[in-house]
Amino acid sequence: MYDILVLGAGISGLSAALHAAEKGLSVVILTKGAKPDGSSNYAQGGIATVTEKTDKFEFHIADTLEAGAGLCKKEPVNILTKSGPATIKQLVKWGVLFTPNPTDKTQFDLHLEGGHSHHRILHAADLTGKEIMRALLAELHKQKNIDYLENCYIRDLICKGTGKAKQCIGAEIIHQKTGEIEKIYAKATVLSTGGAGRIWQYTVCPPDSCGDGMAIAARAGAALQDIEFMQFHPTSLYAPNLKKPFLISEAVRGFGGILKNDKGEEFMNQVHPLHSLAPRDIVARAIHSEMQRLGKPHMYIDLSGRTPKDIKSHFPNIYAKCLEAGIDITKEWIPVVPAAHYMCGGVLVDTWSRTEIKGLYACGEVAATGVHGANRLASNSLLESVVFALRAVDDIQKSGLLKSKLAVPPKGKKQFISFAKAPYWKKRRKILQDMMWTHCGIVRTVAGLNQGLKVIEELEADLQAAIKNKETENIHFLEFQNALQVSKMILIAALRRHESRGLHYILDYPNPSPKTKHQSIYLSDKK
């Protein structure tokens, strides 16, 4: 029995584990793959916070609310922005090395990104997530009261009680190298499993981002909120010869990169006053529209206004990756295309990261704090991940959960799960991904969303057949089940929102509603 079970080992999960360990709590942290794991390791741009005298919390709040298209929750946004400086100090204390200002090494170098009114993006070159993960993992290894288990798949949460008395007391996991099933118990559980970008066909998210955390929370009875708002990053690298997708950071446009079509026209000039630095949802739709208008597979970013030296020094990783794809960004335009990137909704939580289930907390991309509203402001996500992870641990310590005495059942006979029939369920995943991209992508219609639900019904029949044939003891089946359940809930949520707002653009309701509201959805809900 641990004090805290942390499910997921990205920046949010690691921050929660470290904060808890420093308070003397016993922690076990699980990761689906091998460390470093998850989307955090791929975050390029940086972490947004107020550090300069010319900037103010009020400006950061205003930018966040503007990007969120009228759907941000003001209290979490206020907490996020005002917690920023202290959070940066904590990260630096844990060993994170942010890039210093080239003319004043005592200050941070600050980038400007889309939707921001001031330079406030701290970064570590163009590998900010990787640097934060490096530092947190190094600090983690210094802690004696943290157990770290790799290659663990979460099958389901373990709960006791019903209704409002329901309490999460751990999780049932599968060791992916052996197939052994194990139950791990804890007085509090922190869900930090990341997003769901892999539900869509085109994405820059790693393979683990397939909605597992949202699905297991929903099966336990927790509400999901605002899950119709998937952020499609406007600029993923268009390079079919690369095996893995790659993101071209928002900071590239903040550095002077200009969006152009193949004719060299700056098409964003007619779309938004901020031109190429418009909020992500607007840029993604504009690129999508321009691609359709011209019948082209991608658009471009032109960085020719900056010197090769500046480009290489500010974006060494992006420069190297593009060169690997045969593109020299100091001489050539960067071909880009939108791709699924960040889930702005997720498991509904309050300002202390508490879900509706006692003892279950959620933070990071899996959670719906209300900070991002209908569209996330660039580089707010890393800050949110740390701020609300620390708050979760603070609340656990003062909640009384740690004083509770839970009876842990004795271990029974070892059970194992199969790894068979992977090709079958992988094909079903591909059908699901194609459907979500076609019918629940950047631009949606009521007819398309309903057609998507028909595909879901057909895939659900496959699930029922597997259950009837007792083939559910299969890890690939479980992963597909999670993706299917979350996809269905997203489609239903999208159909319920009779307006276009932020990342949810539906042709049948092209205008925003004056009576907009947050939408909560449960696994049992029908459309």
N, C-alpha and C positions, 0 to 999 in steps of 0.2 A: 504494500500500500504506500503510494507516494502522496506528497502534499499536492503536487501539480503535475498533470499529464499535459504535455504540449504536443499537439498533432500538427506537424509541419515545421520545416527548418529553414524557412526563408528569413528575411530580416525581421519580420514581425515575431515569428516563433523564437528565434535566437534572442531577440531583445527581451521577450517575456521570460525565457529561461534564465538569462543572466541576471535580470533584475530580481527574480525570485531567489536564485542561488545566493546573491549578495545579501538577501534578507535572512539567510540561514534555512531556507526551505528546501526540502528534497524534491528533485525534479527528474522526470524522464521525458526526453524529447525524441519523437519519432519522425523519420523522413521516408517518403515513398521510394526514393532512389538512393543514390550515394551522395555524400556531401562533397562540394556545395550543391544544393538542390534548389529547384524551383525558379520562378521568374526573376526573383531578386538579383540573382547572379548576372542577369542579362541587362539590367537597367543601366542605360547609358547616361541620360541627361544630367540628373542630379537631384538635389533635395532643396525645396523652396522654403526660405524663411527670411525674416527681416533682420539684417545685420548692419545696414548702413544708416547714418543719421538722416539722409535724404528720403529714406523709405520709412513707412509707418505701418503698424498693424492694420490700421483702417484701410490702407491701400491694398494690402494683401487680402483682407476680408472682402473688399469691393470687387477685386479681380476674381476671387473664388466664386462669389455670388453671381457675377456677370457670366462667367463660363458655365455655371450650373443651371442657367436658363430658368431661374425662378423656382427651382425645386430643392435648393440646398437647405438644410436645417441650420438655423442661425447659431444655436448654442454650440453644437459640435464644431462649426467653422470658427467660432470665437475661441474655443478651447484649443483647436489645432494651431491657429496662427500665433496665439499668445504663448503657447508652449514651445514654439519653435526654437528660440535662442537657448533655453535650458536643455532641450533635446540635442541640439548640436554640441553643447558642452559635454553631455553624457557620451555621445558617440566619439568625440575626441578623446575623452577619458578612457574609453574602451580601445583606443588605438587607431581610429579612422584617420587617414591622412588625406585631407581635402587639398586640392590644388591652391597654393598661395597666390596672392596678387603679385604679378611679375615686378612691379615697381615698389611694393611695400610688403615684405614677407610676413609682417605681423597681421596682415589682413587676408581675407579669402578672395580668390578670383571669383567673380560673379558673372554668370551667363544671363542672357535675356532669352525667354522662350515665349511661344505663342500665348496670348491672353494675359501676359504680365505687363504691368505698367512701369515696372522698375527692374533693374538688374538685381536679382535676388536668388539665383540658382547656384548654390554651392555644388561643386563637382570634384571628381578625381579624374582628371583628363576626360575621356569619354567612356570610362569604365567605372562609374560611380558605384553601381550595385556590387560589382565584383570586389572593389576595395572595401566596402562596408562589410560584405560577407567574410572577406579575409580577416579583417580585424575582429569581428564578432566570434568567428570560429577559433581564432588564436586565444581569445579571452576565455572562451568556453572550456578549452583544454586545461586552463588553470584552475577550474572549479572542481572540487572533489565531490560535491553533492549533486552533480548532474550526470545522469546516465544517458547515453546517446545510442539509439538503435537505428541502424540504416536498413534500407530495403524492406520496409514494413508497409503493408497495404492495410488501410482501415476498412474493415468489413462493416462494422456498425458501432454506434455508441451503446453503452450499457446504461440503462436507466432503471430506477425503481420508482414505484408510485404512479399515480395517474393524475390527469388534469393539472390544476395549479400546484399540486403537491409533487409532481414529477421532478425527479432529481437525477442528473447525470453523475454516474460514479465511476466512469472509465470507458474503455473501448475494447472491442474484440478486434484483434489484428491478425494478419497473415504474414508470416515470414516468407518473403518472395523467393529466397534461395532454396528453401526446404519444403515450403507448402504447409508448414505447421501452423495451426491456429492457436492463439494464446489470448487470454483475457488479462488486461492490465487495469488495475483499480487505482483511483486517485480521489482525493477529497474535492478537487476542482479540475476541470478540463478546459484547456484553451485551444480552440480550433483556429488554426492559422495555415490552412491547406492551399491557399492561393485561389486563382480564378477558374474560368471556364472557356478560355479562348479556343481550345482544341475541339470544342463542339462545332466550330465553323471550319469550312474547307480551307480557306486562306487565313493564316494567322502567323504572328511572330512569336507566339507563346511556346514554351517547351512542352514536350509530350505529357508531363504530369498535370498540366492545367486543363483538366477535363471535367471539372465540376464535382469532384468526389465529396468535398467538404459540404457543399450546399446540399447534395443529395442525402448524405447521412444525417445532417441536421434536420432536413425536411422529414425524413422517415421517423426520426425521433419525436416529431411533432412541433418543431420550431418553424416560425414564419420566415419566409423570404420576402424581401421588399425591393421594388424598383429594378427587377432583373431584366426588364425590357431594354434597359440602357447599357448595351455593350458598346464600348468605345472602339471604333475602328481607327487605328492609327493611320493617318493619311499617307505616311511615307515609309513603307517597307521597301527594301531593295528589290527591284525587278531583275532577277538573275536566275533564269531557269536552270543554269548549269551548276548552281550551288545546291548541295544536298540539304542544308538547313536554311530556314528563313532568317532574314537579318533586318534589323530595324535601323532606319536612318533617323537619328535623334532629332527631336524638336529643336535642339540647340543649333543644328546646322542652319535652319532658317533664321534663328535668332542671331546667328553670326553673319548674316547677309545673304544666305541662300535664297534664290528667287524661283518660284514655281513657274514653269513655262510648258507650253505644248510643243509638239515637234516642229512647229513653224516659228518658234521663238517668241510667241505671244505670251505676255504676262496676264493670263486669264483671271487671276485673283483680283486684279485691279477693278474689275466690274462687279465683283461679288461682295467685297467687304472693305470698310475703311482701313483696316489693318493690313490689307493685301495678303501677302504670303504668311503673315503672322496672326491671321485670324484664328479663333478657337478651333480645336481639332475637328469637331463635328461639321463645321462649315467647310473647312478645307477638304475633309474626306468626301463630302457630297459634291463639292465643286470638281474635284479630280475625277470622281466617278462619272459625273455629268459630262465633263469634257472628253473623257475616254469614250463614252457612248456616242457623243456628238460627232467625233472624228473617226470612230471605229478603230481606236488604237488600244493596245494592251497596257499602256502605261503613260505617265507624264514624266517630267524632268524637274530636277533642282539644279539651278545654275549657280555655281560658287565662283565664277570667274572674277567677281569683284574683289576677291581676297587673294593675297599672295600665296604661292605654293608653300612657303615657309610657315605662314600663319595656319594654313589648312592642316599641314602635317603635325604641327605642335599642338593644336587644339583638338584635333580628331585623329590621333594616330591609329586607333583601332578601326575606325570607319574607313580611313584611307587604306589600311592594309587589307581589310576584307573586300573592299571594292576592287583593289588591285588583283586580289585572288580571283575575282570574277571577270577580270580583263578590262576594268574601268579605272582610268587614272583621273581621280576627281580634281586634280590640280589643272587638268587640261580638258576634261570631258564633263558633260552634264551627267548627273546621276539619275538613272531611270528608276522611277518609284511608282508604287501602286498601294492603295489602301488594304489593310488586313486587320482582322480581329485582334485586339490588343489588351483591353482592360475592362473588367466587369465593374460598373459603377454601383450596382446594387449588390445584394447578397443576403446573408443571414441577418435578420433584423436584430439590432443591438441598441442599447441606450448609451449614454455618454460615458459609462464605465465599462463598456464592452460586454454587458450582460445580455444574454439571450432570454427568451421567455421561459427557458428550462433552468431551474435552479442548478447551480454548480457548473453550467456550461457557458463559456465565454467565447467570443469570436473577434478576431482582429486581423488587419491586413486586407487583402483583396477579397477574401471570402466573406467579409462583413459588410453590412449596410449601415454605416454610421450616419449617413445623411450628409456627409461633408461634400461629396462630389455632385449631388443633385442629379440633373439630367445629362451632365457632361463634365468630366474631370478636368480641372485646370492642370496644365503640365507641371510635373515634378511635385505635386502635392501628395502623391501616393506613398513615397518613401517616408515622408514626414508623418503622415497618418499612421503608417504601419508601426512606427516606433512609439509615437505619442499614446495611441490607444492600447498598445501592448503593455506599456508601463502602467497605464491606468487600470488595466485588467488585474494585474498583479497587486496593485495597491488596494483594489477593492476586495480581492480574495483575502488579503491579510486582515482586513477590518470587518469582513462579512460574518465571521463566526463559522465558516465552512471548515476551517482548519481544526476547530475544536470538536467537530462531529466525529462520532465513532461509528464506522461502517463495518458491518460484518462481511468479511471476504470468504466466499465459498472455498472449500478445499479444492485443490487441483484434481481433476479427474483424469481419465485415460487420454493420452495424446491423440489429437485429431489432425488430419491433414487434408489439404485441398488440391484439386487437380490443376494441371496446366494444359490440359488437352484442348483440342478444337480451336486453337487460336485463329487460324485463317477464316473460319466461319464467322466468328464474332468481329473480327477486324473488317470483313466485308460489310457487315451490318453497320459498323461505325462509319465506314466510308459513305454509305447511303445516307446516314443521318447527317454527316457533315455537309454533303452536297445539298441536301434539302434545306439545312439551316442557312447556307450561303445564298441559295436561290430565293427562298421565301421569307427569310428573317434577317436579311443583310442590311446594307446601308440605306436602301430605299425599299419600303414595304407596301403591301396592299392587303386589304381584308381578304380578298379571294386567295391570294398567295399564302397567307397565314393559315386559312382554313384548309388549303391543299396540303400544307405542311402537317397539320393535325391528322389528315388522312394517312400520310406516310407513317406518322407516329403509330396510328392504330395497327397498321400492317406489321410494323416492327414489334409492337407489343404482343401480337399473336405469336411471334417467334419466341418471345420470352415465356409466354404461357405454355408453349409446346415444350420448352426446355424444362420448365418446372414440372410439367406432367411426366416427362421422361426422367425426372430426377437428375438433371444435368446442371443444377444450380451450384454444385460444389466445384466451381470452375472460376478461377480468378478473372479470366477474360470475359466471362458472362457477367460477373459482378461489375466490372469496369464499364461494360456496355450498358448495363442496367442504370448505373448512375448517370451516364451521359444522356440516356433516353429520358429519364425522369426529369432532369433539369431542363432539357430541351422542350419538353411538353409544357412545363411550367412557364418557360420564357414565352412560348407561343401564346399561351392563354393570357399572360400578362400584357403582351403586345396587342392582342385583340381587345382587351378591356380598355386600353388607353385610346380614347376617341379624340386625339389631338396629335399634332406634330410638335415635338419639344425636344431640344437638345439632340441626343443620339437616336431618338425614336422619330423617324420621318416616315409617315404613312400617307400615300397619295389620296386616300379616301377622306382624310381629315388633315388637309395641308396647313391649317392654322393652329396656333396654340389656344388652349381653352382658358377663359378668364377664371375658371373655377378648378384649376389644376390641383392635384393632391397626390400624396404618396400612395402606392398600391402594395398592400400585403397579400401574399398568396400562400396557401398551404397545399401540401401534396394531394390532399383529398379533393381540392377544388375542381369544379368543372368550369368550362368557359361561359 
